[in-house]
Amino acid sequence: MRPRDVSLLAPMRINRTDLADLGTFLAIARHLSFRRAGLELGVSASALSHALKQMEARLGVRLVNRTSRSVTLTAAGADLLASLDQPFAALGSALDGLDRHRAPGDAVGRIRLNVLEHASTLLLAPVLPEFGARHPQVEVEVRVSNDLVDVVEAGADAGIRYGGTVPQDMIAQRLSADLRWVVVGAPAYLDRRGTPDHPRDLGEHRCLRIRLGDDSLYRWEFERASETLALDVPGAVTLDNTQLALALAAGGGGLAYLPEACAAPFVTAGTLRIVLAEWAPMGPGFHVYYPGPRQVPAGLRLLIDLIRTLRPLGL
């Protein structure tokens, strides 16, 4: 009887190529999209597809079914995902734990954010210069979009939205105080068309209508004491960009509705004037949100802490 070959009982040794391939597979398996997995990993979809084909060839088993319209896991791929997801999450937590032993200025890594336009100008713009000075080795990638995107599918680590619009399955942290929303117009426009005294007077004005991320038109909201109104205002121009709205309003193109903080420099300069001030409502402040089960990158934690420390919009 031949003795048992002890080499057959030894555990398979994992090399760097194996780890890289398994990380690639996990990204594809989580997103079921080569494009979104590529966004997460910072490589092209074609490079991921090529890497996966090489991995499947080495293993001798197909892990993913691909068509022009969909990506699905094979039975073998599903088994591999179930086996790897928790160990890789533990590895990520272990590596992130090393950040506790680094000096704050030595933090490294990359943060990918998907944020509203208002959050980019009012919240991030005042904070990122100081963040870069404190943490020069942390890369920050910001994608500005008013669309209601899934941050995980978009390959982002976190998103920033107004409170009340954060998906319920996400962890959220407040980053600002609530914001006051105002109607503004150029003095020349108001001298020519008159100043509205009541929100219903807007029916006689040219208003810059707002297209929301879900493609619906926003109804301007007003509040005074216990009275509230939401109006579908008239206007020949519809847009989804605040900087354009400010430029058009300052040029006499109509009345704009936006956070007071956006209009403040124009109001201070005298190029815009707030109207219906007693009807200006308060709206929820900004919140950062991210997936609950996923380890929060160290750089993201540092950025959240700095925003909450500097409080560019109060807190």
Buried (B, 14 or more C-beta within 10 A) or exposed (E): EEEEEEEEEEEEEEEEEBEEBBBBBBBBBBBBBBEBBBBBBEBEBEEBBEBBEEBBEEBEBBBBEBEEEEBEBBEBBEEBBEEBBEEBBEBEEEEBEEBEEEEEEEBEBBBBBBBBBBBBBBBBEBBBEEBEEBBEEBBBBBBBBBEEBEBBBBBBBBBBBBBEBBBEEBBBBBBBBBBBBBBBBBBEBBEEBEBBEEBEEBEEBBBBBBBBBEEEEBBBBBBBEEEEBEBEBEBEBEBBBBEBBBEBBBEBBBBBBBBBBBBBEBBEEEBBBBBBEEBBBEBBBBBBBBBEEBBBBBBBBBBBEBBBEBEBBEB
